[in-house]
Amino acid sequence: MSQITDSIKQENPQSPTRQSLSALNKVTLVASLGQALFVIANFLIVWLLHGAFVPEFFIGIVPALIVVGLLAGRVRWAPALGAVQALLTATLFLANPNAQDTLTHPGSGFIDFIAEVIVLAFVLIVVVAGVGATVQNYRGGMPRPQRWLQPFLTGLTGIVVGMLIVSALAAANPATSSASSTGGEATVHMTAHSFAQNVVLVSKGSRLLIVNDTSVEHILQNGMWTNTTPRTITEPGAPVVHNVDITGGSVQIGPFTTAGIFHIYCTIHQGMNLTIVVQ
């Protein structure tokens, strides 16, 4: 009986083994997972470092993980879904004023800049590889070698590394400026998480104009951050700055009637210090 059964199996062989993922599908899967992990990192940075809970981040996390599961399950249309989800994530990031500010001021928030650049790099990989994998999946037949894939990944890696190096250099050498002025008035601009320059020169008897280039709220106070501890300091000769709220727009500080070195900090954003040199 067993011989007959074996004979039937040999005559009707069944091969339930599943075809392995193509290179494009593998790249789409890995990039989708990387995108989800770095969006999680972004979420934690914004929450723990800046104290803001942003549930919109989950749009870039949960669907990406679902795409990863579908790709691992070899669902034919999964790469297309991954490309659409990646484009949605990029749109949400680039439409956010904080993200725009971070990307245009690489030295002002190095950690934020790293996380956002890497997320967008993974997004680009998912879109390119996902579209290619979708075409390949529906074309059928044996997957063809994708000679462009390795140069594309290598080039993108080089661009990302270059951007991170530039950001690190900008963060290590913060701007010091006295040339910025509005109508002859010394001016300091604020980004989402920092002053655009951390030292400004002000002429004795004049005022300082502080401009918020974003819609992010800042509350200014006399004093400074020391490591992670805010210190409110009453400095002789310094104009009183007490809980000055700036959410967009600008504010004048002064006049500074006494020569010396004075300090202002934002009570909301850790490490956001401005040194004012009056001479």
Secondary structure by P-SEA (a helix, b strand, c coil): caaaaaaaaaacccccccccccaaaaaaaaaaaaaaaaaaaaaaaaaccccccccccccccaaaaaaaaaaaacccaaaaaaaaaaaaaaaaaaacaaaaaaaacccccaaaaaaaaaaaaaaaaaaaaaaaaaaaaaaccccccccaaaaaaaaaaaaaaaaaaaaaaaaacccccccccccccbbbbbccccccccbbbbcccbbbbbbccccbbbbbbcbbbcccbbbbbbccccccccccccccccccccccccbbbbbbbbcccccbbbbbbcc
